Amino acid sequence: MSDHEASFPGELPVEEMSEYLRLYLDETGEQLDALVNTLLALEADPANAAELNEAFRLIHSIKGSSALLGLDRITTLTHHLESHFERLRSGRRVLDGEVMNVVLRCIDFLRTCNEHLRKGEPLESAGDLLDQVKSLERSGLAAATAAVPRPADSRRDDAAPADTSSEPTATPVSEGECWRIRVQFAAALPMAEMKAELILTRLEQLGALVDLQPPRVTLPEIIGLSGFEAVLRSDAAVGELETASRPDGVVDVVIEPVALGTKAVAFMGPAVDDVYGDDTAGRDSEPKAPEATGGPRADVPAPQATTAEKARAATGLVETVRVDVDRLDVLLNLTGELVVNRARLSQLAGDMAPAFGKTTLTGRTQGVINALEQLRDGADPAAAGAVADVLEQIELLHQQARLWDVSRQRFAEFTAAIDQLTRVSNSLQRGVLNTRMVPVGPLFNRFRRTVRDIALELGKRVHLDLVGEKTELDKRMIDEIGDPLNHLVRNCIDHGIEPIDVRLRHGKSEVATVRLLAAHRGNSLFITGEDDGGGIDTTRVGQIAVDRGLLTADTVETLAERELIELIWQPGFSTAREVSDISGRGVGMDIVRTKIAALNGSIEVESTRGQGTRFTIRLPLTLTITRCMLFRLPQGVVAVPIENVREIVSIAGQAKVRVHGREVCDIRGEMLPVVTADDLFAWSGEPSAASATAETVVIMTANRRSLGLRVDALLGGQDIVVKPLDEQFAHVRGLGGASILGDGSVCLLLDVANCLDTIQRASGGEGLAASEPLRSPS
């Protein structure tokens, strides 16, 4: 195909092919992740037959899917990879470092192809990478055969063929019988020509290919290839020949001895329904064992009729459906609107409740009516008229009282309906959120490759330990958290893990450990990344801070160890002694904290010299609906995520002092800065005097830092639907979004981490809000 291969073959409409392409991208993405994990397992145990078979199956599936979409460059590369893994499975080649590096580069290329396809861009040529894969087919087979024991079902140790995409060169055989081999494919077998190529490659490793019909060069041009006939001279057993000739998709093989000089005849047999079903492209192509007699198979085994239910019972699989994340976003937005309307109804019911409280008005008005009727009957005519007028008005009030009684009963039914709506909307909300929740396992498994590559580059030995892989997180959060975690893992290996000789000198294991752990706590997900390296050198951190002009030497001397560690989050800060491809530019950790803060999360770091470093990331389970505490300010209502609210206190009568121009209050022995909304944001109009005198303070916390915010009133806790800010407000530091309350008013969501940063900068960076609160003197 041309350099701009990106179009779809066949006669299907482009829209329908786009659907197939989306499925292809989803499936191959998962298959590539699984292939990386399989390869890393093989790196530790190259002769593991189960892992070799799994790798072969994954590559075979990718090849089949790409061929169906006409992605020739991907199909060609994976075809050669598949051929090479067939050699690995048979023991004719060992999976050494050279092979591993080439295969991993192929996976990187396939990931790049997926990105191009996702963006509608043309595919790049495999070029040199394809040449490297082909060179594996011609290199070091004899040494590899001697180094690795042959599996029980392996073929003879013949030389591997050259590039299988060209006409084969027969391997000379000095002796042996001639065999006619007729191979029949299943009906409509995908990539039948490649299946034929695979069989011919296997047969050439067992002997010399004398003749073939149809000719090998014409195989790719035959539409609906139903089989072929070959004449082979070989001294291999019939069982070996049949094993080589019967991969998946082959329904009949006939092998018979013939005289030397016999020519193959054109294969005319009709294609036979595949006894294995129609999913040949994605099946493991492990050859079937020969019959016990060792002779040619005379018949085709009867197909096994299995239902979908039996298949699921046998495999333990659960039916799943792929859903576009954008569709889930729409559904979640509608659920959010339902939550807002539910809150509106609840608030209206609360406002109306006093009007429908139980009263004795009906009984009282009836008593007044009875008394007035008696008065009217005994009064003179002049007075009776006045009494009748009053009686008429009281009668109207009595009717209204009876209406209130009926309305009170209806209001009780109304509140019961709201309660039912609340239960249903809560269940719907949880259900929709659960559809977006995916395990963090696939995300964690990506870092096996990262750890392997960086450790090799740095000459270190590192083991990655994964815990809590089944813990679930919102799909959008999974997509966003990958880059920060990648920075942390790279820094753990580069900065945290010591060289092997240093570890041995300190009595540590030669193999270092990096651990990723995920766990739910409350409404948050905690991801911990830790290493058993040398820890953060706070002395060097302080020196770098002085050299860069971030702090003075005197200030560094007064900082606690935890405050020195916090300096690693400063933009451009790096402890690397030289810049490399891995680190040293001072952008990684700043990006990590900024990205996590954008997800309404926080990150904390703990380090012990000589023992290691631990990073703890806290994330909300979803970015859309958040549990918050609501507070009233003179400027309006603000919401603070419940995870960022430490406590709510009254500072009336508490000791207050000013430090660096900022009010500081003694809260049970801790000196905390106390601010107003005017200190955080530049509101239009004059600053509010009421805010400065408010005695109710909410203690907000993030990244081990705390801050007190004066508020007028506490409005309670509520689930709010977070909406992104308009462009003109998106740049305002300290705001994390907005929401609509039940009464229709707008509520602003505070970004606590940014609020703390704002106060710290306004205080001259002296650390008032930068670390743990100051301790008041006892």
N, C-alpha and C positions, 0 to 999 in steps of 0.2 A: 504494500500500500504506500501511498505517497507520504512525504514528510508531514503532511497535514492530516494524518489519519485521525479522524475524530468523528467521522460520519458513521451511519448505521447501515449495514447491508440488508439485503432482502427487500421484500415488498411490503413490510409492515409499516403503518404510519409512524411518523417521527414521535408523536405523543406516546404511542404504545411502546416503542423502543426506549423512550425515556424512562418509562416505568420499569422495564427490564434492567436498564442501566442503574437505576437507583437500587434495585435488589442486588445487582452484581456488586456495587460498591459496598453495600452493607455486609454482604456475605464475605467478600474477599477481605474486607477490613478485619473481620473476626478471624478469618482463616490465617491471615498474615500474623496476627497477634499470637494465635495458637502455634504457628510454625516457628516463631522466634523462641517460644518457651520450649518446644520440642527440640530445637537445635541446641539450646543451652543445656538441656538434659543430656543430649548426645555428646556434647563436648566433655562431660564428665564420664560418660560411658559410651564410647563410639560404637561398640559392638552390640548395643541393646537392640534386639530384633524388633521389639514392639514399638520403640520410638522411631526406628528407621521406617517401619511400615506406616506409622502415623504421618511422618514427614512426606513420604511418597504419596500417601492418599491426599494430603492437603494440596500438594503441588499438582497432582492429577486433577483435583477438583477445580483449582484456579485455571488450569489449562483448558478444561472442558468448558467452563463458563465464558472465558474470554473468546474461545473459538466460536461459540454460539452467537456472540455479538460481533464477530468479525474483527476483533482486536488482534491483528496478526502479529504485531511486535511483541505483545505480551504472550501470545500463544507460542511463538517461536522460542522465546527465552525459556518459558516454563517447560516446553517440550524437551529441550536439551537438559534442563535441570532434572526432569523426570527420568530421562535416560541415565543420567549420572547416578541418581539415587537407586536406580535399578542395579547398577554395579555395586553400590554400597550395600544394598540388601543381600546380594549374592556373595559378598565377601571378596570381590575382585579389586576393591579399592577401599581404603580406610578414610574415615572422616577426620582428617588431620587439620592443623591450623590453616593451611593454605585453602583447603576446600571450604572450611567454615567461614573464612573471611570473604571469599567470593560469593558464597550463598547469601550471607548477610547483606552484602552490597546489592545482590539481586533483589532482596526483600525491600531495601531502601528504594531501589528503582521502581518496584511495583507500587510502593506507597506513593511515590511521586507521580506515577501514571494515574493512580486513583484521584489525586488532587487535581491533575490536569483535566481528567474526565468530569470531575465534580464542577469545575469552573467552565467547562465547555471549551477548553483549550486543546490544541493539537498535541499528540503524544510525541515524545522525543524518541530518537533512535537508541536502541540498546548499545550499538556501536562496539566500543572496546570491551564492554562488559560481556557481550555475547561471545566475543573472541576468547575472553578469559574462561568462560564456561566450556567452550569447545576445547580449549587447551587442557582442561581437566580430564577430558576423555582420552587424551593421548599421553598423559604424563605419569610416570612412576608406577605403572601397574604391577610390574614384577616385584618391586620392593614392597608394595602394599600387600600383595598376595602372601609374601613370606612373613609379613609382620602380623597379619590378622588371621586367626583360625577361620576355616571355611564353615559356614553353617551347614546343617545336615542336608538341606535341600538345594545347596549351591550347585552351579554348573562347573564344567571343567575350567582349568586355569589357562584359557586361551587368551591371546592378546585382544584388547578391546578394539573395536572398529574405529575408523576415523569418523569424521563428521557424517552423521547418519542422514543428513539432508541431501547428500549427493549419492550417486550410484555406488553400490558397495563394491569393495575389492575383496574377493574371496580369499580366505585363509587356506593355503595349500595343505592338503592332508595326504600323507603318503600311503595310508591304507584305510580301510573301512568300507562298509556297505553303502549302497545307494538306496535312498528312501524317497518315495513320493509322499508328500505331506499336503493334504487338502484341508484348508481351514475355512469354516463357514461362520459368518457373523450373524448377529441378531438383526432383525428387521429394523431399518432406520437407525442404525447405530451411529451416534454422533462421532465425528472424527475417525471414521473407519480407516482412512488412509494412515493416520498416525498409529492406530492400533496395529495395522499391518506392519508398519515400520518397526514398532516395538518387537513384534514376533520375529521379524527377519533379523533384527539385531541379536536377539537371543539365539536364534538358530546358527548365525554366523559364528557365535562363540563356541558352538559345539561341533562345527565342521565347516566344509566348503560348500557354498551355494553354487550349484551347477547350472540351474535354470529356474526361471520364474515366469509365470503368466498370471495376470498381465505384467508387462515390464515394470520395473521399479520406478523408472522416471515418469511413468504415466499414472501412478497411483494417486497423486494429489489432484489429478484432473478428472478422475472418475467420480461421477455423482451417484450416490447410492451404492457404493462398493459393497458387494455381498460376500466376497471372499477371494481367495487366491489359491493357486497350486504351485508348490515349489518342489524342486528335486535337490536333495542334499546328500553329500557324501560325508559320512561320519561314522566313527566307531562308538558313539554314545549309545546307551541303552534306550530302548523304545520309551521307557517311562520318562527319561530325561527329555526326550524329544517332545513328548506330549505335554509335560509340565511347561516347557518353554513355549508351546503353541497354544496354551489355553489360559490367557488372562481373562478378566471379566469382559463380557460382550461377545465371547466366542461360544457358540452353541453346539458345534460339532467339529471334531478333528478326526480325519482318517489317515492312518500311517501304514504304508505297505512297502515291502522291499521291491526294488525294480532292478533291471539290468543296467550295467554301466553304459552310459550314452543315452539313456532314456531322456526325452524332452518333456517338459511340463506342457499341459494342454490348457486352453482357456477355461477358466472356471465358469460353469453355467448354472450351478445349483441355485435355487431360489433362497432368498433370505428367510430365516426362521424366526418366529417370535422369541424374544429373549426370555429365557426361563427365570431370569433374575428380576424381571420387571423393567421399567423404562428409565430408571435413574442410573444409567451407566456412567454418566459424566462425573458424578460425585462419589462413586463407590471405590472402596479399596481394591486395588488391582493385584492383590496377592495371588500368585498362581495356585491352582487347585492341585492337590496331591494326586499322583497317578494311581491307577487301580492296582490292587495287590498282585495281580498276575503279571504286571509289567508290560502287557501287550497293548495293542491299539484298542481304543474304546469303540465298541460296535454300535452303541446306541446313545441316545441323549436322555439324561435323567428326567423323569416326569416333573413338571413344575409343581412347586409347593404353593397351594392357594392359601394365602394368609390375609386376613382382614386388617383394616387400619387399627381396630381395637386390639387385636392380638399383637400387632407390631408394637403398639405403644406399651402394652403390658410387658412385652419381652424386653424392651429397651428402657422402660421407666421414664420415657419422655412425656412432657406435657405440651399440649397444643399451645402454640403462640401465634401472635399476629404482629407483623411489623406495622407500626403507625408512625407517620411523619410527626416529628416533634412540633412543627408549627401547628398542626391540628390540635395537639394536646395543649399548646399555648392558648389557642382560641377557646377551647373548652375550659381551661383554667381561668381565663379572663371572664367568661360567662359565670363560672362558679363564684368568682370574686364579686361580680355584680349582684349575685344572689345573696352573698354574705352582707353586702352593703344594704340591700333592701331589707334583709332580715333585721339588721341593726336598726334601720329606720322604723320598721313596724314595732320592734320592741320598745324603742324610745317613745313612739306615739302612744303605745299602750300604757307605758309608765306615766306619761303626762295626763292621760285620761283617767287613770285609776282613781284619783281622789274624787272625781265627779260621780263615780259609781260605787262609792263606799256605802256600806249598809247603814240605813237610817230608819228612824221611827216616824218619818214625816207622814206617811200614809195614815197611820193610826191616829196621829194628832189632828190632821185635817178632817178626818171622819168625825172625831169628837166635837170639833168646832162646828161642823155642819149640823150635827144633831142638836147642839145647844141653840144655834141660830134658828133652826126650824121650830123649836119649842117657843123661843122668844117671839118669832114672827106670828105664830098661831095665837098667842095670848096678848099681843100688843094691839094698841088702837090703830085704826087704818093709816094715820099719818106716819106713825113709827114703823108700821109693818112694811111700807114701801121701801124705807131706807134699809131695813133689815134684809128685805128680799134682794136689794142690789148687792149688799155685802155677801149674802149667801151665794149669789151667782158667781162672784169673784172667787170665793173660797172653793166653790165647786170646780172651777177651772184649775185651781191649784191642786185640788184632789186628783183630778184627771191626770195632771202632769206628774204627780207623785206616783200614781199607778204606772204611768209610762216609764218613769225612772226605775221602778221595780222590774218591769219587763226588760228594760235596757241593761240593767245590772246582770240579769241572767244571760242575756246575749253577750255581754262583755266578758263574762266568765267563759263562755264558749269561744269567744274571740281569742282570749289569752291562751286557752287550751290549744287552739289551732296554731297560734304562734309558737307554742312549745313544741308541737309536732313538726312545724316547719323548721325550727331550730335543730331538732334531732335529725331530720332528713338532710338539711343543708350541711350539717356537720359531717354526716356520713358521706354525702356526695363530695364534700371538700376533701375528706381523707381519701376517698376512692380515687379522685382525680389526681391528687398528689402522689398516691401510691403508683399510678400508672407511669409517672415520671421518675420514679425511684429505681435506680439501677445499682447493682453491687459495685463496690470500688475495686474488686478483684482485677478486672481487665485493666484498669488504670494502674494499679500497683504492678501488675505483671510486665507492663511496658518498661519498667525500670530495671528489669533483669538484664536487658540488652545494654542499657546505659551503664550499669555497674560493671558489666563485663568489659565493655570497650574502654572506659576510663581507667579501670584497674590495669588492663593490659598496657595502655599508653603510659601510665605512671610507674609501671613495674611493681604494682602492689597486688596482694591477694585479698580479695574481699568477698564475703558471703552476704547475700541479701536475704534477710528473714522477714517474711510477710505474715502479719497477724490481723485477723478480722476482715478477711477478704470478702465475706458475705455481707458486711455492713453496707447499707444502702444510702444513697444520696441522690438528690435531684440531678437529672441528666444534664441540665444547663450548668450546674455547679461542677459536675464531673468534667465537662468540657473546659471550664475556666480554671480549675485548680491544677491542671496538668503541668502548666509552665512553671508556677511557683514551686511545686514539688520537685520538678526536674532541677531547678536551681539549688534547692536544698540538698538533694542527693549528690549532685556534682560537688558542692562545697564540702559535704561530709567526707567524701573520698579524697578530694584534693587537699583541703586544709585540715580536716579532722584526723584522718587516718595517717599514722606515722609510716615512714619507710620500714621495710621488713627488718633491716638490721637494728633500727632503733627499737622496734617492738620487742625483738628478741633480747636486746640488752636490758629492757625494762621488765623482762619476765612475762611478756604477753605472748599469746598465740601468734604464729606467723600469719594466719588467716584472720583478718579483721571482720567485724560484723557491723553491717548497717541494717537497722530494723525500721520497718514502716508498720504502724499499728493504727487501726481505725476502730472507733467505738462510739456508741450513742450514749449521751448523758443528758437527760431531760429533752429539751427541744433543740439540742445542738449535736453536731457531729464533731468529734475530736480526732484529729489525725496527728500522730506523734511520729517524728523522724529522729532517730538517735543513732549514735555511733559509739564504739568503744575506743576511740582514739585518744589523742593527747589533750583534748579540751581547748578552750580559748585562752590564749596567752594575754591576760589583761594588761600586763606590763607593756607588751608590744603595742596593744591597742591604745593605751594612754600615750605612748611615745608618738605614734602615728597621728593621733589627734592634735598633739602639740605641734608636730612638724607641719601639719596641714593648716594650722591656725584656727582649728575648731575650738580649742580651749587653751588656756594658759597652763603653764607647768604647775603653778600654785593651785589652780582649780582642780587639776587632775589628782593632786595629792590628797584633796579632801573628798574625792568621790569614792563611794563604796564599790566593791567588786561588781555588783549587779548593775550599778550605774555605768561602769566602764563597758560592760558587755553590751549595754543598750546602744553604745556608739556604733556598733557594726551596722545599724540600720541607716546611718547617715548616707545621703547620696554621695557616690564617688568614693566611699570608704572601702579599703581593701587591705588585708594583712599579707597578701602575696608579695614575695620578694622580687618577682619578675612576672611580666605579662605573658600569658600563654594562651593557647586556643581554648583552654578550659576555664581559666579564671585570671584575675589580676586587674581587671578594668574597673572594678568597684561599682558595677551596676546591678549585680545579681540580687543582693539582699534588699536593696532599696525597692527593686521591682517586686520582690516577694511580698514585702509589707504593703506596698501600694495596691497590688492586685488583690490581696486578701481583704484589705480594708474596703475595696470596691465591692466585695461580695458580702459586706456587712459582717465580716469576721474579724478575728484578731489572732496574733501570733506572739508567743512568748518563748524565751530561750533560757535554758539553764545549762551551766557548764561547770565541770569539776576538773581541775588540772590533773592530767595523767590518767583520768578515768573516762572522759568522753563528754559529749554535748547532746542535749535533747532540745528539739524544737517542737512546740505544741501549738497546733492550729485549731482554733474553734470556728466552726461555720454553722450558720443556720441551715436547717434541713432543706429549706426552699427559699428562693428570693422573692416570692410573690405574696405570700400571706405570712405575716409575722405577728407574734404575740408581743404586745407592747403595754407599757404604762402610759396613761394620758395625763398631762398636766396643763393647767391653764396659766397663761402669761398675759400681761396687759396687751400684748400684740396679737394674741390668739392662742390656739391649742397646739401643743407639740407632743410628739410621741417618742418614747425612748424604748428600744428593744429590751425586753424583760431581762435578757442576759447581762445587759449593761447597767442595770439598776441594782446597786448594792444594798441600799436602805434609804428610808425617808425619815428625816429627823426635824425637830424644831430647834433652832439655835437661840431662842429667846433666853436671855440671861447667860449665855455662854460667853467665855472670854474671847475677845477678838483683837488681833493686832494686824499691822500692815507690814508686809515683807516685800521688798522690791516694788513698792507701789501697789501691791495686791493685798486685798483683805484675806486674812487667814484666821480660821476659827478652830478652837479646840473641840474636837469631836471624840469624847471618851479617850483622851490621851493622844490622839493623832491630830496634828496641825494640818488641816486641809484648806487649800485655796477655795474661796467662795466667790462666785461671779454671778452676774445677771445676764439676761439675754442680750443686753446692749454691749456687753463685753465680747460676746461671740459674733454678733452680726451688726452691720451698719443699717439700722432701720431708718425708713424715711420719717421725718418729724423729730420732735424733741425726745431725748431719753426719758423714760418713765421713772418718776420719783417713787411710784408705788413699788416697783421692782426692787429698788435699793433697800427698802424697809421690810420686805416680805421676810417672815420668820421661818417659813417652811422651806426646807432645802432637800433636794433629791441628790444623793451621793451617786454619781455615775463613775463607772470604772471600765477600763480597757487596757490591755497590755501591762497589767500590774500597776497602772497609774489611776489615781482617783481625783475627782473634782466635784465640788458642791455647786449646784445651780439653784438659785432662789426661784421659787414658783409661788403663784398666788393660791392655787388649790390643786388637790389631787382628784382626778376624775375617774380613777379606777383602771383596771386592766381590760384589754379588748384585743381581739384578732383584727388586724387592719390589712386591707388589700393595698400593697405598695405599688404605686404608679411612678414611672420615671418622670423626672422633672423636665419641664420645657427647656429648650436650648438656652434661653436667656437666664435661667436659674441653675443650669447644670454645672456652671463653673463655681458656684458658691460653696466654699469649703465649710464643712460642718453639716450639710444637708444630705441625707441619703435617699430622699424620695418624698412623696406626698400621698395622701389618702383622702377619701371622702367619708365623713362621719355620718351617723344616722340622721342628723338634722340637716344634712346637705352642706355643711361648712367644710372647709379645707383644713386638713391637719398636716403639719410638717413633721417628717421623721428625721430625728437628729442622728448624725454620724458621730458617735461619741469619740472614736479615736481621733478624728480630725478636729473635734472641739478641743480635745486635750492638747493637740499639737498647736492649735491657734493660741491658746492661753500660754503655752510654754514659750512660743516665739514672742508674744507680746510682753512676756516677763524678761526678755533679754536672753533667753536660752539658759537661764541659771538653774534649771532643773526643778522649779517649783512643782510642776505637774509632770515631770519627766520620769519619775521613779516612784518608789514606795513613799507614802506620806511621811513627813517629818514627825519625829516623836517629841511631844512636849515634855518639858522637864517635870520630873516627879515632885 
